[in-house]
Every structure is written in structure tokens, then in C-alpha cells.
Amino acid sequence: MKRTTDIHQPGPRAWLGLAVILGPVLLVAMDGSVLFLAMPKVTEALAPTADQALWALDIYGFVVGSLLITFGGIGDRYGRLKLLMSGVALFGLASLGAAFASSPDTLIAFRALMGLAGATLLPSALAVLGELFADPRQRAQAIGIFAAAFAAGFAIGPAVGGQLLSHFWWGSVFLVNLPVLVLFLVLAPFLLREVATSRTGRIDVLSTVQSVAGLLLTIYAVKHLAAEGWSTTVAAVGVAGLAVLVWFVRRQLTLEHPLIDFKLFRDRVFTVAIITGLLPLAAWSATAYLSGVYLQSVLGIPILRAALLALPGALLLTVTCIVTPMLVARIGKRTALLTCHLFVAAGLLLLLPVASSGGVGWYIASTVLAGVGYGISFSLVAETAVAAVPAERAGSAAAIAETSNELGNALGIALLGSLSVLVFRLQGPDLAGTFGETVALPGLAQAVVDQAQDAFVTGLRVVAVTAALLHVVLGLLTLRRVPKSPKSLEDEGGAGRGDEGDRPEAAGAEAPGSGGEREAAMP
């Protein structure tokens, strides 16, 4: 009798498929932060130079961020499940190679290979996930869980790495990936199916080279300008990277089958959501990095305990990702976006009372409050990216969302981190360029150490206030650019539901006659 109402209800196979997908997604995100705690052990074993150590840390994020767009388009054309399976297999092989790397250059090479595999996995995983759930609201919930796993991976990476390093050698942070990846390769053929695509045309090789080269050159220049200061060579690299990106954008606007469809940004809700994906990640990465230094080097907290102090915020962030679809169904997209910016700004401002003499409670409160905002942003960006496009463009849209996160992560540490360094140089003891280099100098008087610690804490506060103000500005932009009751993106183009389609309670079901042409949108 109730069978007609269960047509769109996902069965156990769909939820098992979701669980299988989440494993590799969690690992790809976690590997972006897990190596931070392992670097001292890596240094002992491989003795890398300072430059090699930097590349071992950075190359993974560089490659993931620069190739997401490319592999989103490739998956659209040649099969998302095929690309997903290949990416998982390559990620496993690269993790194995990294775990047993015998030299710094070998480790860097395998980390780059892991980044390439991660870039193939993320957009395809989100597109395959969308195929498992026919009901729009169930699909939104599943995408929220996907976003939660990705966000949780970033957050728990240091804690997982610290726990492993307390029992095993540094390579264990990579070997832990293998059981999860093998389980995926065994179960995926039975639980997942290939996503049909009507995409025509071929991959434009020049566009692929432009996107990779432009992003790599630009991110490289920003990172090195922040870490090493101005130089003609680095500035030239940055200008070249920006020029290539401009060339890439102009080319996409003229192609019949572009690698990325910039026309998607004509949708105001989509555009604000993508910016929301970038800015909170920038604030989160910068404050998480600086807070980690504060806890360990200023307050003297052991590294594993410092990582565990971030878990309450990480837990709330993860839960918020899961419940955001239900929240948006009640309050609408604009209110959810405003809530995101409000919580992030308020959480960041809670870092103002921290001091060199103490502030652990303020730090935990900050991560918990801001975690709500971060969770909303992660969930909304992923869902909106998929919802805004025709089904055959889902991979590229997912790549835009993930790229905004990766770029936010890189730009947060580079730009906001450089702001902290500037404050330290202005107020510190002027003995070395950074706080870490200063406190490592032998024979420092306690007064000099205190001055260095106070200068670093001031830099942390300045970064927190700056990021909070940027979120206030983005909140005002949301008020101006996002309609009070935005239509479901699936209704755009004249579904004929008028005001009824604008109400949160009316959104979520596909418009009559839509034929599933568009992915379901959040209300």
C-alpha cells in the first residue's frame, strides 16, 4: 500500500555504497594534514633539506588543488566510477611507496602521486554518490554526510598522526590507508554503478595544461612570498601563473566543451556559496595552524594533547555538516549562509582573549563556535555545486567546490599566515624572521622569549580579527546578492511554480516534467 511513496527511498545498497565511498574520501582529506606531526620523525630518518621538507609538506595540496578541475571534466566524459576505482588504486600504491620512501626526493614524488590520485577521486566520488540517491532530500543528506567526512578528515588528521607516531614509525601514517582502500576496491563493483553521461567532445589538452600550470605557479608564488619574502624570481612566477589563469578563463569562454563552465557563476546563490567555500577554509586553516603553534610553542602543551584539544570543534563541525540539509530545509539558503558567517566571525573573535600566559578555554570555545559555521559552509558548498548544474556536469561542478576548499586552505596559510609574520617582525625582538626561528636561538634571555611569545600571540589575534571582518563583509554580500527565499536551482528556467517554489517547504521535490535533468537543490 505504501510502495508508491517509497519509489525514491534509497535501499540498504545505497547507504552501504555511501559508507564505502566515505572511506577513501576521509583518507584523502586526512592526508592533507596528517604529515605535519610526522615531519620531525621524517627529518630524523631521511634528513631532508629545508626546501625538501617544505615540498614534502606542500606538494600534496598543490597537486590536488591544481588537478581537481581537470579530473572532474575527464570523469564527466569517460566514466566517473572508472576514474574513481583507478584513483583509489593509485592512492593505495602511492601511499605504500611513501611509507617506505628511502630519500626525501622519493617521498616528495610519492606525495605528488598521492595528490594526483586524490584529485581523481574527489569529484568522481561526489558524482557517483549523487547517482545512488534518487530522492532529492535523501541525496542532500548523503552529500552532507560526504562533506562531513571530508571536513572531519582535515580536522582529525593531526590527532590520528599523533596517535600512530606514539606507537609506530613515521611511515605508519601512510600505511593506515591501505586496509580502507583495499576494502573499497573489493566492495565498490557490487555496491556502486557507473554514472551515465551524455557528454560529447574531447578533453582540451591545452586547457588541462593551463589549469594545472596556472594554479601550481600561482600557489607556489604565494606560499614562497609569504615564507621567504619578496624576490624578483618568485614575483615573476606569480605573475606568470596569474597570466596563465587569465588565459585559461578566456579560453574556456570560447570553447564548445569547456573544461569548466564559468557561466555557472551567473547564478548568484551558486557564486556566494563557492566564495563561502573558500573564505571559511582560509580562516580555518590559518587559525588552526597558528593555534597549533600557540598551544605547543607558547603554552608548552605536548603535541598529541594539542591535537586532541581540537577534537570538540572537529566533532561539532562534523555533526553540523550532517544536519545542515535539514537546517536549510527549514530556514532557507540565505539564512543558512548568514548563520555560517555569523558563527565563524563570532568564533574567531573568541581568540582575542588568548595570551602567552594561558587561553586554552578560549581556544576550545573558539573552535566549537566557529565549527558550526565551518560545518554549514562545507555542506552547502558541496551540495550547491552539484545542484546547480545538469547531471552531465556534476563532476566539474564538484571540482569547483573542492577546488575552492583547497585554494582556501592554501591561501589561508599563505596570506593570513604572512600577516601574522608581518606583525611578529614589527613587534618581536628582531633576532630572526619567524617566531619558531627566534625561540630556537640558543642563550635567549627570558625577557626576549616573553617578547617573542607576546608578538606571536598578537599576530594570532590580528589574523582572527581580519578573518572575522572578512566574514562580516561576506555576510553583507549574502544579504545583497542572495534572494530572501531563493528558488530551488532545479526550478530555474521556468518550472512554473511561482511563489510556491520559493518556500522552503515546497522545495526539494523535482519539478513536474523535469525528468531529472537537474540535480536536486537545497531549499
N, C-alpha and C positions, 0 to 999 in steps of 0.2 A: 504493500500500500504506500510505503514511503519511498519506493525506489525512484520515482520521478524526481524527488527532491535530492537524491544522492548522486545524480549524474556527474556533478562536478566535484564530489567529495573525493579527496585522494585516499587511496588504499594503503595498506601496510607497505607495499612495494615502493610507493613514492617516498614515504618517510624513511624507509631503510636506505633508499637512494640518496636522500638528503644527508643522512648520517655518514654514508660512505664518502660523499663529496667533502664534508666538513673536515675530515682528517687531513688531506693534503693542503686545504686552504689554511687551516690553523698552522701547519708547519711552515708554509711559505711566508706567512706574516711573522711567525716567531723567529725565523732565521734572519729577519731584518734587525733584530735586537739581541739575539742570544749570544753573539760573539763578543759583545762589549765586556762581559765578565771573564771570557776565556782568554782575552788578549795577553794578560800577564803570563799565563801558562804557555801560550803560543810563543811569546817572546823568549821564555826560558828554553823552549825546545828547538826553535828554528832560528833564533837570533836575527830577526828582520831589521833592516834599517828603518829609520823613522818614516821615510817615504813608502817603503814596502808595507809597514804596519798600517799606514793610512789607506793604502789601496786595498789591503785585505779587509778593512772595515767598510770602505765606501763602494767598492766595485759592485757588490750585490745590488744595492739600491740603485746605483747608476744604470745598470743593465735592465733591471726590472722596469724602472720608470721610462726608459727610452724605447723599450720594445713592446710595451702593452698595447699601444695603438696598432702597431704593425700586426701583431698576432691576433688581435681582435678581428681585423679585416681578413686575415688568412683563414681563421676559423669560420667566418661567415661564408667563405667561398668553397672551402674544401672539406668541411665537416668538423663540428665542434667537439664531438666525442672522440674522434680520431686524434685530434690535436691534444685533447685532454689526456688521453691514455699515453700518447708519446711524451708529453710534458712530464707526467708523473714518473715514467720510466727513466727519463733523462735526469730528473731531480734526484732520484734514488742513486743512480750511478755517480752523479757529481758529488752527492753527499758522501758516498763511500770513498771517492778519490780525495775529497777534502779532509776526511778523518785521518787518512794515512799519508797526507802530504809530507814530503821529506825536505822541502825547501820553501822559503817564502814565495818564490815565483810560482811554484806548483800550487800552493794554497790559493794564491790570487787567481790563477787560471781556473781552478775548480769552483771558486766562489763566483766567478763570472759565468761559468756554465750553469751553476745553480740559479743565477739571476735570469739567464735566458729561459731555463725551464719554468721558473716561476711566472715569467711573462706569458708563456704559452698557456699556463694553467688557469690563471685567474679569470680572464674574460670568458673563456670557454666553459669553465665550471659554472659561472653565473647563468650563462645562456642555457646550458643543459638543465640546470635546476629549474629554470622557467618552464621548460617543456614537461616537467614531472607533474606540475600542478595546474589543472585547467581552471579551477575556481579562482577568480581574481583576489579575493580576500585571503584564501589559503596560500596563494602564491606570494602575496605581500608578506604574510607571516614567515614563510620559508626564506624569503630574501632577507628579512630582518634577522633571522637566525644565522644566515650566511654572513651578514655584515657583523653580527656579534662575534662569530668565530674569528673573523679576520681581525677585528679590533682587539679581541682577547689575546690573540697570538702576539700582537705588538706588545701588549701590556704585561703578559706573563713571561715573555722571553727571558728577561734578566733573572727572574726568580727560578725558572727551570734550569737555566745555565748555571746559576749558583749552586743549586742542589746537586746537579750532576758533577760539577767540579769538586764538590766536597767529598765525593766518593771515587771518582774515576779520572782518567787523564783527559786532556783538552779535546781530543778527537771524539769523545762521547757525545758532545753537543751536536755532532752531525750524524753519528750512528743511530741516535734515538729516532731519526726519521724513518729508517728502513722498515721496521715492522708495520708501521702505518701505511707506507706506500705499497708494500707487498700485498697487504690486505685489500687495498683499493684495486690493484690490478687483478686480483682474483675475483672480487665480487662485482666490479663495475660492469663487465659484459652481461651479467644476469639482471642487474637492477636498473641500468641506465640504457637509454636508446639514443641513436643518432638524431640530431635535430635537422629536420628538413629545411632546406633553404632554396630559394629561387634566385639567388644572387648570380648575376651574369658578369661577364668580363673577366679580366685577369688582374693579378696584383701588379701595380705600377712600381717597378723596381726603384726608379728614381725617387718616388715618394717615400719608399721604405728607407732608403739611404738618407734622405733629407731629415726624416723624423728622428732616426737614430743619431745621426751626426749632430743635428741641431740641439737636441736635448742633452746629449753627452757633453758637448763643448760648453754649453751654457751652464749646466750644473757644475761641471768641473771648474769653470772660471769663478763662479760664485763661491764655491767651497774654498778654493785656494786664495781668493781675495780676502775672505774672512779670516783664514788661518794664518796667512803669510803677509798680508798687506799688499799694497799696490806694486805692480811691476808691469812694464810695457808688454812683456810676453803674455802674461795672464789676461791683461786687458784686451789684447789683440784676439786671444782665443775667445773671450766673452763676446766681443763684437762680431766675430765670425759666426759664433753659434747663434746669436740673435738674427744675423742676416740670413742664415740658412733656414731658421724657423719662419721668418717672414716669407722667404721664397717658397717654403713648404705650404704655408697657408694660401698664398696666391695661386699656387699650382692646384691645390685641392678645389678651389672655387671654379676652376676651368675644366676639370675632368668630368667625364660622364659617370665614371665609377670611382669616386674619390676614396682614399684610404680612410679619411674621417670627414664626415659631413658637417661642416661648420654652420650649415643652415639650421641645425638643431638648436643653436643658441638664439634663434629668433624667438623661441618660447621663453617668456620671462621667468616662469617658475623653474624651468629647467636650468636656466642660466644662474639664478640666485642659488639654487641647490648645489650646482657644481662649485660655485665660489665658496659655499658653505662647506663643501668637502675639502677645499684647500686650506682655508684660514684656520679652522679648529685644529687640523692636523699640524699646521705650522706652530700654533700656540702650544699644543700638547707636546710635540717633540722637543721644542726648545726648553720649555719649563721642566719636562721630565729629565732631560739631560742635565740642566743646571741644578735642579733639585737633587739629583743623584750625587753630583759633586758636593753640593752643600751638606748633605747628610753625612757623606763619608769623610770629606777633607776638612770641613769646618767643624761639624759636631763630633767627628770621630766614630761614627757608627759603623760596625762591620758590614761588609758588602752584602752578604746574604740577608742580614736583618734589614738593611736599607731597601733591598728589593722587595722584601715581604711587607714593608710599610706601605708600598704602593698597591697592594692587593685589594684593600677595601674599595678604593676608587676604581680599580680594574673590574671588580665584581659588579659594582653598580653600573659601570659603563656597559658591561655585557648584558645585564638584565634589561637596561634601558633600550638597547638595540632590539631585543626580542619584543618588548611591549610597545615600541614606537608605532608599528602599524595600527594597533588597536587605539592608541592615543590619537593618531591622526584621523582615524575614522570618526572620532567624537568631536575633535576641536578644529579639524581642517589643517591644510598645509601651512598657511601663513602663520597661524597661531603657534604651530609646532616649530617653525623656523624661528619665530621670535623667542619662544621658550628656550630653544637651543642657545641663541646668542646671549640671553639674559643669564642663564646658568653658567655658561663659560666665563662671561665677564665677571660675574659675582665670585666664582671660584678662584679666578686669577687674582682678584683683589684681596682675597684672604691670605695671599702670600706676603702682603705688605708688613704684617707684624713680625715676620720671622727675623731672627737676629743671630749674630755669631755666638751668643750665649745660650740659645735654645729656640725652639719653634716647631718641634715635631708634631704637636697637636694641630697647629695652624696648617702645616703641610698636609696632614691626613684630611682635615676638613676641606682644604682646597681641592684635593684630588677627588674627594667624594662629590662635592657640589659641581665642579666642572665636569666630572664624569658623566653626569646626567646630560649635560649639553653635548659632550662628545658622542655619547651613545645615540642621541637623536640625529646628529649630523651624519654619522656613519650609516645609519639605517636609511635615512631619507635620500641621501645621495645615491646609494646603490639602487634603491627601488625606482627613483625618479629617472635615472639614466636608462633603465630597461623599459620603463613605462612610456617614455616619450617617443619611442621610435617604432617603426614597423618591425615585425618579428625577424625579418632577414637582416636587420641592422643591430640586433641585440648585442652581438659580440663587440662591435665597435663602440656602442653606447656604454657598455660595461667598462670598456677600456678607458673611455673618457673619465668615468667616475674613479676607477682605480688609479689612473694617472694623476688626477687631481690630488688624491691622497699621498701618492709617492712624491709628487712635486712639493706638496705642503710639508711633508716630512723633511725633505732636503732643504727647502728654502727656510724653514723654521730654524733649523740649526745654523744655517749659513748666515741669514740676515739678522735674526734676533740674537743668535749667538755672538755675532760680530758686534752688535750693540752692547752686549754685556762686556765684551773685551774692551771696547772703547771706554766704557765707564771705569773699568778696572785700571786702565792706563792713565786716566785722568786723576783718579783718587788713590791709586795704590802707591806702594813705596818706590816705584820706578826702578826696580832692580832687574826685572825680566818682563817679557811681553805678556805672559799669561799668569793666572793665579797658580796653576799647577807647577809651572816652571819656577815661580817665586818661592813657594813653600818648600820646594825640593832643594833649594840652595843650602849649603852647609853653613853652620855657625850663625844662624839668624837670631837676633835678639827677640825676646818675646813681644816687645812693642812693635817690631816690624811685622811679625806674624799676625798680631792683632789688627794692624792697619790693613794688611793684605786680605784678611778674612772679612773685615768690615767693608772693604771696597768690593769684594766679590758679592757679598750679600746685597749691597746697594745696586750692583748690576743686575742681580736677580729681580729685585723689586722694580727696577726701570723696565725690564723686559715684560714683567707681569702687567704693569700699568699700560705699556704700549699695546700689548696684545689685547687687553681688556677694552681699550679705546677703539681698536680696530673692529672688535665685535659689536660695540655700540654703533659704529658707523654702518656696519653690515646690517644690523637690526633696522636702522633708519632706511637703508636701501630696500630692505624687505617690505617695510610699510609703504614705500612709494611704488615699488615695482611689482609686488605680488598682490593680485586682487584679494579682497576680503574673503570671498568664498570662491576660490578658483575652481574652474571646471576640471573634472577628471580629464586627463590628457587623452583618454580613449574617445572622449566626446568631441574633441576638436575637429573642425572640418564640417560641423553641422549635423550632429546626431539628432537634432530636433527635439531635445528635451527641455530646452529653455531654462527657466529658473530652477526647475525641479532638479536638473542635473548639477546645479551648483551646491545643493545642500549635501552636507556630509553623509546624511543617512540615505540619500538617494544614490550616492556614488558607490562604485565597487562592482556592480554587475555590468556586463558588457552591454553596449547599446544595441537595440534590436537591429538586426541586419548587419552588424559589424563583421560577422563572420570570423571574429578573432584576428582581424587584420592588425590590430594594435595590441601590445601587451597591456595588461590591466594596470591602472594607475592607483596611487593612493588617493583618498578623498581629499 
